[in-house]
Amino acid sequence: MSHRRSKGAMAASSYRVTADDGADDTAGLQKAIDHIKSDCWPNAGFNRLPLIELPAAGSTSPSRSTSTPAS
């Protein structure tokens, strides 16, 4: 079965999040979350939710928690 990318999805790799590279992925994940908060969330709806696609295989390496402010 092939999986198609959701129209609203963004690849974490666009923010330099790469599985199994040994690098800290925290900043890239936070940038992706911040992008959704500022640019995607205002246009979200029941059938149109923002999505960050993480690498399908391997492990990412955040060194701390990421967050988005509630509003």
C-alpha positions, 0 to 999 in steps of 0.5 A: 500500500502506498501512502500519499502525503496529506496536502497540509503535511510538511516533512520534518526533513524540511527543518533538518530533522533527520533520523539516525544522524546523531544530531540534536533535532530539537531546533528543527522540530520546534521550527516546524511546530512554530511554522504550524502555529503561525502559518497553518493553524489559522486555516485549519479545520475539521478536515484540514489539520496541520501535520508534521511527518517524521521519518518513517524509520529510525530515531530522531534525537530531541534533547529537550521538550518542544512546545506550542503556546496555547491560545 
